[in-house]
Amino acid sequence: MKKYVAESALIVFSVLFALLINKLFDDYQQEQRAQEALQSIKQEILRNQAIVNSWTTSHKAMLEKIVEYNQSDEIAVKQAITESGYFDFSKISNEGSLVDATLIDASWQTAINVGILKKVDYQTLEIITQVYELQEVINDRTIQSIVTFYFQPSTHSPENIEDTLMQLQLRFLELTGQEVVLTGLYANALEVL
């Protein structure tokens, strides 16, 4: 009887020990995957940071041009923007586009969708979340509002040029302000990654 009890205890101990080893190995693998995800997110943030730095320079130059047109007392200067029958965006963008690259969030979204970030501390997640939420606001609201405004027929009417320039000035002020904040958030995120 003692022999059976000892063998049973040994079997139970062996099974529990195997489960413990398996759990430790799974935890180790999850930790490795979380670290890989954070590295991928860091690379994504570095890429997006370079894009936003370029945008900020470009958008500030556009804002300066808009302010210059707005401050002109000569209506002929303002109407020169619409002399081709539409609001010529290239006159404020120096032949460039509003957005020349796209901010991405594939690594972030993948990490969320597969649940790999459970092993990441709260503060790090909070900082990274702020980055991606502001990116989304800039992409989906602020830039979109400028594009939507630009494609409204009234924007291209010469008699609305002063209102158009004021609206663009306000929207570009918002955009450049958000870009400055996002630049700071990128720096915070890269510190914790």
C-alpha positions in Angstrom: 0.0 0.0 0.0 2.8 2.4 0.9 4.4 1.6 -2.5 1.2 2.7 -4.3 0.9 5.9 -2.3 4.5 6.7 -3.0 4.1 6.0 -6.7 0.8 8.0 -6.9 2.5 10.9 -5.2 5.4 10.7 -7.6 3.1 10.7 -10.6 1.1 13.6 -9.2 4.3 15.5 -8.5 5.7 14.7 -12.0 2.5 15.9 -13.7 2.5 19.1 -11.6 6.1 19.7 -12.3 5.5 19.2 -16.1 2.6 21.7 -15.9 4.8 24.2 -14.1 7.6 23.8 -16.7 5.1 24.2 -19.5 3.6 27.3 -17.9 7.1 28.9 -17.4 7.9 28.1 -21.0 4.6 29.6 -22.2 5.2 32.8 -20.1 8.7 33.0 -21.5 7.4 32.8 -25.1 4.7 35.4 -24.4 7.3 37.7 -23.0 9.5 37.2 -26.1 6.6 37.9 -28.4 5.7 41.0 -26.4 9.3 42.3 -26.7 9.2 41.6 -30.4 5.9 43.5 -30.7 7.3 46.4 -28.8 10.4 46.5 -31.1 8.1 46.5 -34.1 6.0 49.3 -32.6 9.2 51.2 -31.9 10.2 51.0 -35.5 6.8 52.0 -36.6 6.9 55.0 -34.3 10.3 56.0 -35.6 9.0 55.9 -39.2 5.9 57.9 -38.3 8.0 60.4 -36.4 10.1 61.1 -39.5 6.9 61.6 -41.6 5.4 64.0 -39.0 8.7 65.9 -38.8 8.5 66.4 -42.6 4.8 67.3 -42.4 5.4 69.8 -39.7 8.0 71.7 -41.7 5.8 71.6 -44.8 2.5 72.5 -43.0 4.1 75.4 -41.1 5.4 76.8 -44.4 1.8 76.4 -45.8 0.4 78.2 -42.8 2.9 81.0 -43.2 1.8 81.4 -46.8 -1.9 81.4 -45.8 -1.2 84.0 -43.1 0.7 86.1 -45.6 -2.3 86.0 -48.0 -4.7 86.7 -45.2 -2.8 89.8 -44.0 -2.6 91.3 -47.4 -4.9 94.3 -47.8 -4.9 93.9 -51.5 -7.9 91.9 -52.7 -6.1 91.3 -56.0 -3.3 89.3 -54.1 -5.9 87.1 -52.5 -7.9 86.6 -55.7 -4.7 85.5 -57.5 -5.2 82.2 -55.8 -8.4 81.7 -57.7 -7.3 83.2 -61.0 -7.4 79.8 -62.7 -11.1 79.4 -61.8 -10.5 77.3 -58.6 -8.6 77.7 -55.4 -5.0 76.8 -56.5 -3.7 74.9 -53.5 -0.2 74.8 -55.1 0.1 78.5 -54.4 0.2 77.8 -50.7 1.9 74.4 -50.9 4.8 75.4 -53.2 3.6 72.7 -55.6 3.7 70.1 -52.9 0.8 68.0 -51.5 -0.9 68.3 -48.2 0.1 64.7 -47.2 3.0 62.9 -49.0 3.1 59.8 -46.8 0.8 57.8 -44.6 1.1 57.3 -40.9 0.8 53.6 -40.2 -0.4 51.6 -37.2 -0.1 48.0 -38.4 2.2 46.8 -35.7 0.1 48.5 -33.0 -3.1 47.0 -34.3 -1.6 43.6 -34.8 -0.3 43.6 -31.2 -3.7 44.6 -29.9 -5.6 42.1 -32.0 -3.5 39.1 -31.0 -3.5 40.2 -27.3 0.3 40.1 -27.0 0.5 43.3 -25.0 -0.9 41.7 -21.8 2.7 41.5 -20.5 3.5 45.2 -21.1 3.2 47.6 -18.2 0.3 50.0 -17.9 2.4 53.2 -18.2 4.0 52.1 -21.4 0.7 51.1 -23.0 -0.8 54.4 -21.9 1.9 56.4 -23.6 1.8 54.3 -26.8 -2.0 54.6 -26.9 -1.8 58.4 -26.7 0.5 58.4 -29.7 -1.7 56.2 -31.9 -4.9 58.1 -30.8 -3.5 61.4 -31.8 -2.2 60.0 -35.1 -5.8 58.9 -35.7 -7.2 62.3 -34.9 -4.7 64.0 -37.3 -5.3 61.5 -40.1 -9.1 60.9 -39.8 -10.3 64.3 -38.6 -7.9 67.2 -39.0 -6.4 66.4 -42.4 -9.8 65.1 -43.6 -11.5 68.3 -42.6 -9.0 70.3 -44.7 -9.5 68.0 -47.6 -13.3 68.1 -47.2 -13.2 71.9 -47.0 -11.0 72.2 -50.1 -13.4 70.1 -52.2 -16.5 72.2 -51.3 -17.5 74.3 -54.3 -17.7 77.5 -52.2 -14.0 77.2 -51.4 -13.2 77.9 -55.0 -15.4 80.9 -55.5 -13.4 84.2 -55.8 -16.0 86.1 -53.7 -15.4 83.7 -50.8 -11.6 84.0 -50.8 -11.3 85.8 -47.5 -13.5 83.3 -45.7 -11.6 80.5 -47.4 -8.2 81.8 -46.3 -9.4 82.3 -42.7 -10.9 78.8 -42.5 -7.6 77.3 -43.9 -5.6 79.4 -41.5 -7.6 78.0 -38.5 -7.4 74.5 -39.8 -3.7 74.7 -40.4 -3.1 76.2 -37.0 -4.9 73.2 -35.5 -3.0 70.7 -37.7 0.5 72.2 -36.9 -0.4 72.3 -33.2 -1.4 68.7 -33.2 1.8 67.8 -35.0 3.9 69.5 -32.3 2.1 67.6 -29.6 2.5 64.3 -31.5 6.2 65.0 -31.8 6.4 65.2 -28.0 4.4 62.1 -27.6 6.7 60.3 -30.0 9.7 61.3 -27.9 7.9 60.0 -24.7 7.0 56.7 -26.4 10.6 56.2 -27.7 11.9 56.8 -24.1 9.8 54.0 -22.7 10.4 51.6 -25.6 
